[in-house]
Amino acid sequence: MFVHQISLFPLRVALRRPFVISLGALTHAENLFVRVRTTDGQEGWGEASPFPTIHGETLPGAVATAKWLAPGLLGCAIDSAPAYTAHLNRKLHGNYAVKSAFDMALHDLAAQQAGLPLYRFLGGRSNRTLYTDYTVSLSTPDEMVAAAQEIVAAGFPVIKVKLGRGAEDDVARIAAISAAVGPDIPLRIDANQGWTFNEAVVALRGMERFHIQHCEAPIDRYDWMRLPELRRQTSIPLMADESCWNADDARRLLAIGAVDRINIKLSKSGGLYGAQKIAQATNVPLQVGGFLESRLGFTAAAHFALSAERVAYCDFDTPLMQSQDPVEGGIVYGADGAITVPDTPGLDAHLRPEYQLPSCPQINIS
């Protein structure tokens, strides 16, 4: 099958409450949905979640970039991931969120053509149950404690906590949360590059007595050469996120002993093909996460998680933070954080028909 038409659907969805990290606050998920149709009428779907402070991409920019890249994909074979990835990367550096949407839609079509669920098309064998954490936004200790208690009451098995605003204040935040939810609830912490090196040492040493699984992005992404020393001075496992975008980044980080784990996001790796390359380049536990994707983007992430043996952690909570669900099909969330992945051919998720009407914002390229 070959690409015949590409349609773009920019969508802005309000969050139920502001999502606050050390890099700033967000009030909306601003994502770009992509539909790819083939010459024989099949369609596949993808989603880009540009995150300005991390990608340097915005929704208006993603639309413009997608319009510029899409004509080069017309006529390409849907199952030629190495070829179309090379083409996109030659055409434009970076812009991985937009590229991931095209890659996702093409993988959806290729899996449909093969008659396989996407995870099996990617090499996975077992449709095991996945479990997501749920995130506490950065705020005052009292507000973060209240949010953590809501998460425990909802049955989620793990709490992720956003930090990165002062080492001693962050230790106090974690102490308050741990006291409120109890020592048996594991915590994952994410500073989003918010600490200096010295602050990271103080914060991580101060948190060693709590039940913390790992810490993501403790220091600035460009300070990655200092991660081995931070790892030697503290005992909480370190996870690369903003410092790891591709397989080359992963190999560099692991070669110098910088991190214990790596977080893979499809909108950061350029899609499923790039995510597979990262997984193949590593020998450490992996987490699959995301930005502010809907259930469509996280359905693809869940299929990928089922296909990569080293995936030990899932961070799939942001669709639950959105005020509306624009997606039909796809993953289903259980009351205890369990994720059910469709076992039908392809991705089996698409933008709801009411968002595809001619009256809705959309751009067609053919």
N, C-alpha and C positions, 0 to 999 in steps of 0.2 A: 504494500500500500504506500501511497505517496501523499504528501501534504498538498491540499487543494485550497484551503481557506483558513485564515487565522482571525479570530475575533477577540477583542480586548474589552474587558468589563471592569472599569475602576469602581471601587466601592468603599465607602467610608461608614463604619459602624461604630456607634458610641459604646464605650465600656460602661459597665455597671457602676464602677467607681474608678477614680484615677489610679493608674498603674505607675508607681513611683520607684525609680532606681537611682543610683548615684549619679547617673548621667542626665537625670531630669524626669519630669512627669509626662505621661501620655494619657489622653482622654478618649482617643478614638483608635480603632484598628483601621488603617488605611492601606488596603490591599488591592492588588491587580489580579483579576481572574483571567485566564487565557483558555479559549476553546480552539482546538485544532481539528479541522474536518479533512477527511481524506477524499480521494477521487471516487471512492465507492460509497461515500456517505457515512462512514463511521466517524465518531467524534471522541476526542480525549480532552481531559481537563487538567489544568495546572493553576498554581497560585503563587504569586510573589508577595512577600511581606517586607517592603523596604523599611529600614530603620535608620533614620537620618544620622543619629549620633554614633552608629556602629558601621553601617554600610556606606554612609555618605549618599544614600539614595532616598528619594522622596516619591510619593505617589505621582504627582505631575511629571517628575523626571522619568519615572518608570514607564509611564504611558508613552512619552516621547521616545525613549530608548527602544521600547518594544515595537513601536511603529517603524523605527529605523531598521531594526534587526529582522523583523518578520518577513519582508520580501525575500531575503536570502534563504529562508527556510522553505519557501514554496517549491514544490517539486521534489523535495528531499525524501528519501526512504525513511519510514518511521522507525525502523529497527537498526539505524546506523548511528548509534550513540557516539562512537569515537569520531566519526566524520562530522556530525553536526556540532558536537562540542568543540572540535578543532576550528570549525568555521566561525562559530560565535566568538571564540577567544581571539582568533585572528582579526575579526571585524572590530572588536571592541574589548579593551582591557577592563577587568573588574565587572561592576554591575551584575554581581552574582545572583541577586534576588530575582531580577528579570530573567536571567538565563535559566534559573531553576524552574520558573513557571513553564517555559517552553520544554525543558527536559522532562518535567513531570508529565505534561500532556502527551508527549511522544512516547514515553514509557507506558502510559496508560493504554495508548493505541496498540503498541507492540504486544503488551500482555493480552489485550483483547484478541488480537490476531492469533496469538498462540493458544487461546482458550484457557488461560491460567490466571489465577489471582496474582496480583502484582508481586507479592512476596515470593511466590513459587517461581515466577518468571525471573526474579532476581537471584534465585538459588536457594531460597529458604525451603524448609521441609515441614516444619511444625507450626500450626496456627495456635500457638500457646497464648495464654492470657497475659496481657501486659498491664502494668500498674503505673499510674502517673502520680507524681507529687502534686501539691498545690502551693502557690506562692503567696507569701506575706510581703506586701509592699513596704518600702522604707518609710518610717514615720516615727512617732513618739513610742516609747516602750509600752505605754498603756494601750494605744491603738493597735500596735503590733500583737500584743498579748490577746486582745479581743479577737483579732482576725485569726490568730493561731487556734484559739479555742473553738471558733466556728469550723475551722478545717477539721479538727479532731472530731467534733460532733457530727460532721458530715461523713466521716468514715474513711478519710484519706489516710493511707498508711505512712506517708512521709510528708514533712513540711519543708518547703524551700523558703529561705529567708533572704531578702535583699538587704545588703549592708553597704558600707563604703563611705560613711560620713563620720569620721573620727574613731580612732581605735578604741579608746576607753568607752565612748558612748556605745559603740557597737558591741563591746563585751557586755555592757549593761543590758542592752536589748536582748542578747542571747540568754543571759542569766534569767531575765524576767520571763521570757518565753519558755525556757526549759523548766523553770519552777512551776509555771502554770499548766503545762501539758504533761509533765512527768518525764522521768529519765528514759522510759521505754520507747518514746516516740523519736525516731531518728530525724535529724535536721540536716539539710543541705544548705550551705551558705554561698552567697554570690555577691562579691564586692563590685562587680562591673568596673574594674580598674580603679576603684575609688581611693585606695590606700597608697601612700608612699611605701617604699621598701621598709623603712623603720616602723611605720604604722602597722604594716602587715605582720611584722615580727611580734609587736606588742599584742595586736588583736588575736592572732592565731595562738600564741602562747596563753593568752588569757582565756581562750575558749577550749583548750585541750581537755578540760575536765568534763565537758558536756558531750552528749551523744551526737557527734557530727560526722557525717559520712565523708564529706569532702568540701573543699572550698574552690569555687570557680573564680577565675580572673582576679586574683588578689591585687595585682599591680598593673601599671600601664602596659598596653599591648607591645609597645616598642622597647620595654624594659625586660624582655623575655630572657636575656642573657643573665639576669640576676635571679631567675627562678631557681636554679640549682642551689644557690646559697640559701635562699629562703626555705627551700625544702630541707636543707641540712639543719637549719636552725629551729624548725618547728616539726610537729609530728602529724598534724592534720593533712591528709592526702590533698594534693593540689590538682586541679583540673584546668586544662587549657580550654579557652573559649575564643575570645576575641583575638588571641595570638595564633590561632590555628584555623586557616581558611582552606587549606588544600593538603594533598599528600606530602608535598615538599616541606611545608610547615611542620607537619606531624613528625616527619623523619628528623628534621633539625632539632625539634624540642626533645625528642626521645634520645637522640644521639648524645646530648649533653646532660641527660638526666634531669630535665627541667620540671617534669610533671609526672604524676602517677596515673592520670586519666585524661581522656579527651572528650570534649562535647562536640558532636556533629550536628549541624543544622543544614537542612537542604537549601534554605535561602542564603546560606553562607558559603556552601561548597559548590554552588552552581547547579545543584540538582542531585538526582540519584546516582548518576554516573560518577560525579566527583566525590560523593559520599562513599561510594564503594571503594574508590581509590584510596581514600583516607583509611577506611577500615582494613584494607589489605596491607597498608603500610605500617600498621601498628601491632603491638603485642601487649597492650594494656587494656583494662576495662574501658568501655565506651558508654557515653550517655548520648541519647538522641533527644534533642530539644528543638526549639524554634523561637520565633519572634512573636508577632501577633497574628499568626495565621488563623484562619477559620478551621472548621473540621475538615475541609478539603485538603488543605496543606498538611494537616496532622494525620490525615488518613494515609497520605503518601509516606509520611515519616514513620507511621506505625508499620506499614508494609516493609519499609527498609529495616526497621528494628527487628522484624521477624526473620530477615534474610541474613543478618550479620551476627555471627556467633558470639562476638565479644561484647555485644550490647547488654549492659547490666542495669542501666538506669534509664527511665523515661521521664521527660518533662513536657507534658502535653496539655497543660491546663488552660492556656489562654482562650480557647474557644468558649470555655465556661465563664469567662469574664465579660463576654460580649453581650450586649443588650438584645441582639437578635441573631438568629441562626439562618444564614442565607443558603445553606447547603442541604441538598437532598441526597440520601444514601450515606455511605461512608461509615466511619467508626461510631460506636455507641458507647457512651460512658455509663458505667455502673455506679451504684451508690457508694461503693467502697474504693473508688478510684480505678476500678478494673476497666480495661479497654477491650472491646470486642471488635475484631477486624473482619470485614466482609470476606467471604470465601468464594466469591463469584469472579468471573474474568475481569481483569483490569483493575482499575482503581475503585470503580463502582461508587463514585461520588461526583456530583456536578452542582453547578449553581442552579438554584430553584428556578422554575420557568418564569415566575413573576419578575425575576431580576433580569431576564433575557428579552423582555418585551421591547419593541422598537422605541417606546417612550423612555426606556432606561438608557443611561449613558453607555454607548458601545461604539467600537470602531472595527470595521471589517476590512481585512486585507486579503485580496485574492488576485 
